[in-house]
Structure formats: C-alpha cells, structure tokens
Amino acid sequence: MKSMENTKFELPEDLKKCVDFHGHLCPGLVYGYLVAKEAINLLELKRSKDEEVVAVSENDSCAVDALQILLGTSAGKGNLILKDYGKNAYTILNRSKEKAYRFSRDKSYRYSGEFKEEFDRLDAAISSGAATEKEKRRQKMLKVSDLLSRPFYEVFATKEIDFIMPPYAPLARSEACATCGEMTMSTKMVAHEDDKRICIPCSRKIKTE
C-alpha cells in the first residue's frame, strides 16, 4: 500500500496567497481557488479594484476566501454576495464584458489519485469517527493534491448564464436611531410611531416586549 506521508507537492504562488489570508490549506479553499482561476480565464478578469467583478457564492464556506484574494471581491465593496444555500456553486460576473458564468458541483467527490487505498481507509475512519487528527490532516492533503491535479471539468460544471447587471453597492446618509441614538444607514431604518425612525435591532426588541 502506497503512503503519502512523505510525499510533498508544491503549491502555486497564488494559492499560497489564499492560504496566507485564510490561515490554512483545505479542500474548501481549493474549490474557491479553482473556480476563481477558471473565471479569470473565461471572463478575462483582472483583480477587481472596485466593483468590476461580482461574485455570488451559494455558501459561506472556506472557498469564499479564495474568491476574495484572487478576484478582489469583498462584502465591504459590495461585489461579494453570499447566498447561504449550502451549495458548492458560484456565479462570477464581468461588468465590462456583460458576461457571467455559474460554476457548480453536480456529482459527489471521488478520489482518483495514486493513493486511493490510503484515502479510502482514512475516509472510512473519518466517517466512523475513529480518525485521529493526524489522519484527518493527511486525508485533507490527499484531497487537496487530487483536486489540484484534475481538469476543472471533472470537479465543476460550467454554464454561461444570462447577464443581469447587478446594482452597485448602495450609498446612503446615516441618522440617529430614535431609540438607541446610534448612527444607522438611513435606508436600513424602520418607521415607528410618531414618525420616528429606529434601527432594526430596536424594532425587534419592541416586537418582543
């Protein structure tokens, strides 16, 4: 039986940047890395300085951090949209070209590398709850290595979709909540009695009282 214990593989430099930001290397981060790289090629993207690129992630997993690093998408800029459906699916849009692609996994992952016997043993141990932390780490690295060696189409399905121009991140003045006094984005405030406007947390407190 082959073992990967002493086997090393070199990470691409741009993936290393993702790892530095995310904090560790894992299969989830690699999924996002693969999607970002494919989107860059298909849509001829450069890292977004503002909102030139928009990413819609249908999960809130580790993959999102790779999208942030490689595509320049972030919640703060408003060009990273999270829809927590728990699906390993991502839509990437290029505003200037008015094109968009959706990338999704439509089949279960199956390890296909040369250490299949070892991977299957580790995977079974993890499923049964008997795996040690070392075994869990080795299984992750086997999966990472396998994902990086595969053609993209074996991991994700790619579909060009109709382009719908997403709105730019909204800007609005702030005003004080009539209840707590904290400055709040005016478009996020809720109308209250006597024409007072209050923040969402205060409105929820009133409803539960």
C-alpha positions, 0 to 999 in steps of 0.5 A: 500500500502506497503512503503519502506521508512523505510525499510533498507537492508544491503549491502555486504562488497564488494559492499560497496567497489564499492560504496566507489570508485564510490561515490554512490549506483545505479542500474548501479553499481549493474549490474557491481557488479553482473556480476563481482561476477558471473565471479569470480565464473565461471572463478575462478578469483582472483583480477587481479594484472596485466593483468590476467583478461580482461574485455570488457564492451559494455558501459561506464556506472556506472557498469564499476566501479564495474568491476574495484574494484572487478576484478582489471581491469583498462584502465591504465593496459590495461585489461579494454576495453570499447566498447561504444555500449550502451549495458548492456553486458560484456565479462570477460576473464581468461588468465590462464584458456583460458576461457571467458564468455559474460554476457548480458541483453536480456529482459527489467527490471521488478520489482518483489519485495514486493513493486511493487505498490510503484515502479510502481507509482514512475516509472510512475512519473519518466517517466512523469517527475513529480518525485521529487528527493526524489522519484527518490532516493527511486525508485533507492533503490527499484531497487537496493534491487530487483536486489540484491535479484534475481538469476543472471539468471533472470537479465543476460544471460550467454554464454561461448564464444570462447577464443581469447587471447587478446594482452597485453597492448602495450609498446612503446618509446615516441618522440617529436611531430614535431609540438607541441614538446610534448612527444607522444607514438611513435606508436600513431604518424602520418607521415607528410611531410618531414618525420616528425612525429606529434601527432594526435591532430596536424594532425587534426588541419592541416586537418582543416586549 
